[in-house]
Amino acid sequence: MFFWWFCLLGSSAGFTAGSLLLKRFADTGAWACLSLSFAVFAVSNLLFAQVLKSGLGPGVVASSMLQIILMAALGVLIFGERLNPWQMSGVAMAAASILLMLQPGLEKI
């Protein structure tokens, strides 16, 4: 089971890194960033396919929520964006949904 969560974390990190590289390409026009982003997205999708194959349903939701959190963090920390109160509450709800899914015993509900 640990392997699947590792694949999920790797795919989420890869999607975030690929998006960062695409933003760098858009800002600078460096073709190396575009090429590298395609490679990162390819590996991320292969990892995500492994997660889907295993039937890790909550992992798909956790991946989506984790990507929301990571993209918001990248925007704030690297690109200097500011989140308005609605956006902050959305990020907080995404984090809460991940925490709720990780609670033991909820799979029986």
BAPALO-220004 format. One record per atom (N, C-alpha, C): x, y, z; residue in three letters; atom name. Coordinates in steps of 0.02 Angstrom, whole numbers, plus 50000, padded with zeros to 5 digits. Example, Ala and Ser with C-alpha at 12.3 -4.5 7.8 and 13.67 -1.06 7.14 Angstrom:
// BAPALO-220004
       u       v       w   type   atom
   50660   49716   50390    ALA      N
   50615   49775   50390    ALA     CA
   50660   49835   50390    ALA      C
   50642   49888   50354    SER      N
   50684   49947   50357    SER     CA
   50645   50002   50394    SER      C
END
This chain:
// BAPALO-220004
       u       v       w   type   atom
   50041   49940   50000    MET      N
   50000   50000   50000    MET     CA
   50043   50063   50000    MET      C
   50100   50059   50034    PHE      N
   50145   50117   50036    PHE     CA
   50168   50136   49966    PHE      C
   50179   50087   49923    PHE      N
   50202   50100   49854    PHE     CA
   50152   50144   49817    PHE      C
   50087   50131   49826    TRP      N
   50036   50169   49790    TRP     CA
   50034   50241   49814    TRP      C
   50041   50251   49880    TRP      N
   50042   50319   49906    TRP     CA
   50104   50356   49883    TRP      C
   50160   50319   49876    PHE      N
   50221   50349   49849    PHE     CA
   50210   50370   49777    PHE      C
   50177   50328   49737    CYS      N
   50162   50345   49668    CYS     CA
   50116   50406   49665    CYS      C
   50068   50409   49709    LEU      N
   50022   50466   49711    LEU     CA
   50058   50530   49728    LEU      C
   50101   50528   49778    LEU      N
   50140   50587   49797    LEU     CA
   50186   50608   49740    LEU      C
   50218   50559   49709    GLY      N
   50263   50574   49653    GLY     CA
   50227   50604   49594    GLY      C
   50167   50579   49579    SER      N
   50130   50607   49523    SER     CA
   50107   50678   49538    SER      C
   50085   50690   49599    SER      N
   50063   50758   49618    SER     CA
   50121   50807   49615    SER      C
   50178   50786   49641    ALA      N
   50238   50829   49638    ALA     CA
   50259   50840   49566    ALA      C
   50254   50789   49525    GLY      N
   50272   50795   49454    GLY     CA
   50226   50843   49417    GLY      C
   50161   50838   49430    PHE      N
   50115   50884   49397    PHE     CA
   50129   50956   49417    PHE      C
   50147   50965   49479    THR      N
   50163   51033   49503    THR     CA
   50228   51058   49471    THR      C
   50278   51015   49469    ALA      N
   50342   51035   49438    ALA     CA
   50333   51048   49363    ALA      C
   50292   51007   49330    GLY      N
   50279   51018   49259    GLY     CA
   50244   51084   49246    GLY      C
   50197   51101   49289    SER      N
   50162   51166   49283    SER     CA
   50210   51224   49294    SER      C
   50255   51215   49343    LEU      N
   50305   51267   49355    LEU     CA
   50350   51277   49294    LEU      C
   50370   51222   49264    LEU      N
   50412   51227   49204    LEU     CA
   50375   51259   49146    LEU      C
   50311   51244   49139    LEU      N
   50271   51276   49086    LEU     CA
   50265   51351   49098    LEU      C
   50258   51371   49160    LYS      N
   50255   51443   49177    LYS     CA
   50321   51476   49160    LYS      C
   50376   51441   49175    ARG      N
   50443   51468   49157    ARG     CA
   50450   51475   49081    ARG      C
   50425   51426   49045    PHE      N
   50427   51430   48972    PHE     CA
   50386   51490   48947    PHE      C
   50328   51500   48976    ALA      N
   50285   51556   48956    ALA     CA
   50319   51623   48970    ALA      C
   50356   51626   49026    ASP      N
   50389   51689   49045    ASP     CA
   50453   51702   49005    ASP      C
   50492   51649   48993    THR      N
   50558   51658   48962    THR     CA
   50563   51635   48890    THR      C
   50519   51589   48870    GLY      N
   50524   51562   48802    GLY     CA
   50579   51510   48794    GLY      C
   50606   51486   48850    ALA      N
   50660   51436   48848    ALA     CA
   50632   51368   48829    ALA      C
   50653   51343   48771    TRP      N
   50627   51280   48746    TRP     CA
   50647   51221   48790    TRP      C
   50702   51228   48827    ALA      N
   50723   51175   48872    ALA     CA
   50671   51164   48927    ALA      C
   50640   51218   48951    CYS      N
   50588   51212   49001    CYS     CA
   50527   51176   48973    CYS      C
   50510   51190   48911    LEU      N
   50453   51157   48880    LEU     CA
   50467   51082   48871    LEU      C
   50526   51065   48847    SER      N
   50544   50995   48837    SER     CA
   50545   50958   48903    SER      C
   50574   50989   48953    LEU      N
   50578   50957   49019    LEU     CA
   50509   50948   49049    LEU      C
   50465   50997   49038    SER      N
   50397   50992   49066    SER     CA
   50360   50933   49034    SER      C
   50369   50922   48969    PHE      N
   50338   50864   48937    PHE     CA
   50363   50799   48967    PHE      C
   50428   50794   48980    ALA      N
   50456   50733   49011    ALA     CA
   50428   50723   49082    ALA      C
   50425   50777   49120    VAL      N
   50399   50772   49189    VAL     CA
   50326   50752   49189    VAL      C
   50286   50782   49143    PHE      N
   50215   50763   49139    PHE     CA
   50207   50690   49119    PHE      C
   50250   50665   49074    ALA      N
   50245   50595   49052    ALA     CA
   50257   50548   49111    ALA      C
   50309   50561   49150    VAL      N
   50324   50518   49208    VAL     CA
   50267   50524   49259    VAL      C
   50242   50584   49270    SER      N
   50188   50594   49318    SER     CA
   50125   50555   49298    SER      C
   50109   50556   49234    ASN      N
   50050   50520   49211    ASN     CA
   50060   50444   49216    ASN      C
   50121   50420   49205    LEU      N
   50133   50349   49215    LEU     CA
   50124   50329   49288    LEU      C
   50148   50371   49333    LEU      N
   50138   50357   49404    LEU     CA
   50064   50359   49423    LEU      C
   50029   50407   49395    PHE      N
   49957   50413   49410    PHE     CA
   49918   50354   49382    PHE      C
   49940   50328   49325    ALA      N
   49907   50268   49297    ALA     CA
   49915   50209   49343    ALA      C
   49972   50204   49377    GLN      N
   49982   50150   49425    GLN     CA
   49934   50157   49484    GLN      C
   49922   50218   49505    VAL      N
   49874   50231   49560    VAL     CA
   49804   50210   49538    VAL      C
   49784   50229   49478    LEU      N
   49717   50211   49454    LEU     CA
   49710   50136   49446    LEU      C
   49763   50103   49424    LYS      N
   49761   50031   49414    LYS     CA
   49751   49994   49480    LYS      C
   49777   50022   49533    SER      N
   49772   49989   49599    SER     CA
   49703   49998   49630    SER      C
   49662   50042   49603    GLY      N
   49596   50054   49631    GLY     CA
   49598   50099   49692    GLY      C
   49647   50140   49698    LEU      N
   49654   50184   49755    LEU     CA
   49610   50246   49744    LEU      C
   49545   50236   49751    GLY      N
   49496   50289   49738    GLY     CA
   49507   50353   49778    GLY      C
   49515   50347   49845    PRO      N
   49528   50408   49883    PRO     CA
   49592   50444   49862    PRO      C
   49638   50406   49834    GLY      N
   49701   50436   49811    GLY     CA
   49690   50485   49754    GLY      C
   49642   50470   49712    VAL      N
   49627   50516   49657    VAL     CA
   49602   50583   49683    VAL      C
   49558   50579   49733    VAL      N
   49532   50640   49763    VAL     CA
   49588   50677   49801    VAL      C
   49629   50638   49838    ALA      N
   49684   50669   49874    ALA     CA
   49734   50702   49827    ALA      C
   49745   50671   49770    SER      N
   49791   50701   49720    SER     CA
   49764   50767   49695    SER      C
   49699   50770   49681    SER      N
   49669   50832   49657    SER     CA
   49675   50887   49709    SER      C
   49660   50869   49771    MET      N
   49663   50919   49825    MET     CA
   49735   50941   49838    MET      C
   49782   50893   49836    LEU      N
   49852   50909   49847    LEU     CA
   49878   50955   49792    LEU      C
   49856   50945   49730    GLN      N
   49877   50989   49676    GLN     CA
   49850   51060   49686    GLN      C
   49790   51067   49712    ILE      N
   49763   51134   49727    ILE     CA
   49807   51169   49778    ILE      C
   49826   51132   49830    ILE      N
   49867   51160   49883    ILE     CA
   49936   51179   49856    ILE      C
   49967   51134   49818    LEU      N
   50034   51146   49792    LEU     CA
   50035   51204   49742    LEU      C
   49984   51208   49700    MET      N
   49981   51264   49652    MET     CA
   49972   51331   49687    MET      C
   49931   51332   49739    ALA      N
   49923   51394   49777    ALA     CA
   49988   51413   49811    ALA      C
   50023   51363   49839    ALA      N
   50087   51377   49872    ALA     CA
   50139   51402   49822    ALA      C
   50141   51371   49763    LEU      N
   50188   51396   49712    LEU     CA
   50173   51467   49692    LEU      C
   50109   51482   49682    GLY      N
   50090   51550   49663    GLY     CA
   50111   51601   49714    GLY      C
   50101   51584   49778    VAL      N
   50118   51631   49831    VAL     CA
   50194   51637   49840    VAL      C
   50227   51580   49846    LEU      N
   50298   51580   49863    LEU     CA
   50345   51598   49806    LEU      C
   50328   51577   49745    ILE      N
   50375   51588   49689    ILE     CA
   50354   51648   49647    ILE      C
   50289   51654   49633    PHE      N
   50267   51706   49587    PHE     CA
   50238   51768   49622    PHE      C
   50238   51768   49689    GLY      N
   50217   51827   49726    GLY     CA
   50143   51843   49723    GLY      C
   50102   51794   49708    GLU      N
   50030   51806   49706    GLU     CA
   50002   51811   49776    GLU      C
   49944   51841   49782    ARG      N
   49910   51847   49847    ARG     CA
   49842   51813   49841    ARG      C
   49825   51774   49891    LEU      N
   49761   51740   49892    LEU     CA
   49709   51783   49927    LEU      C
   49650   51788   49896    ASN      N
   49596   51825   49930    ASN     CA
   49564   51777   49980    ASN      C
   49520   51802   50023    PRO      N
   49489   51759   50074    PRO     CA
   49453   51697   50046    PRO      C
   49420   51704   49989    TRP      N
   49386   51646   49958    TRP     CA
   49437   51593   49938    TRP      C
   49492   51614   49909    GLN      N
   49543   51567   49888    GLN     CA
   49576   51533   49947    GLN      C
   49589   51572   50001    MET      N
   49618   51542   50061    MET     CA
   49571   51491   50092    MET      C
   49507   51506   50092    SER      N
   49460   51457   50120    SER     CA
   49456   51394   50076    SER      C
   49463   51402   50011    GLY      N
   49465   51344   49966    GLY     CA
   49525   51299   49979    GLY      C
   49583   51330   49989    VAL      N
   49644   51292   50005    VAL     CA
   49636   51257   50073    VAL      C
   49607   51292   50121    ALA      N
   49596   51261   50187    ALA     CA
   49548   51202   50182    ALA      C
   49495   51209   50141    MET      N
   49448   51153   50133    MET     CA
   49481   51094   50097    MET      C
   49525   51108   50050    ALA      N
   49561   51054   50016    ALA     CA
   49604   51016   50066    ALA      C
   49639   51053   50109    ALA      N
   49680   51021   50160    ALA     CA
   49637   50981   50209    ALA      C
   49580   51008   50228    ALA      N
   49535   50973   50274    ALA     CA
   49508   50909   50242    ALA      C
   49494   50911   50178    SER      N
   49467   50851   50145    SER     CA
   49519   50795   50144    SER      C
   49582   50812   50135    ILE      N
   49635   50761   50137    ILE     CA
   49640   50732   50207    ILE      C
   49639   50775   50257    LEU      N
   49643   50751   50326    LEU     CA
   49584   50706   50344    LEU      C
   49524   50724   50321    LEU      N
   49466   50684   50336    LEU     CA
   49469   50615   50302    LEU      C
   49496   50613   50241    MET      N
   49501   50550   50206    MET     CA
   49552   50503   50239    MET      C
   49601   50531   50272    LEU      N
   49653   50490   50304    LEU     CA
   49633   50464   50373    LEU      C
   49574   50484   50398    GLN      N
   49552   50460   50463    GLN     CA
   49536   50386   50460    GLN      C
   49560   50348   50509    PRO      N
   49545   50276   50508    PRO     CA
   49471   50262   50522    PRO      C
   49445   50211   50490    GLY      N
   49377   50190   50501    GLY     CA
   49326   50224   50457    GLY      C
   49344   50274   50419    LEU      N
   49295   50309   50377    LEU     CA
   49277   50269   50315    LEU      C
   49317   50219   50297    GLU      N
   49301   50180   50237    GLU     CA
   49240   50135   50247    GLU      C
   49219   50126   50310    LYS      N
   49161   50084   50324    LYS     CA
   49096   50123   50324    LYS      C
   49100   50189   50319    ILE      N
   49040   50231   50321    ILE     CA
   49005   50229   50254    ILE      C
END
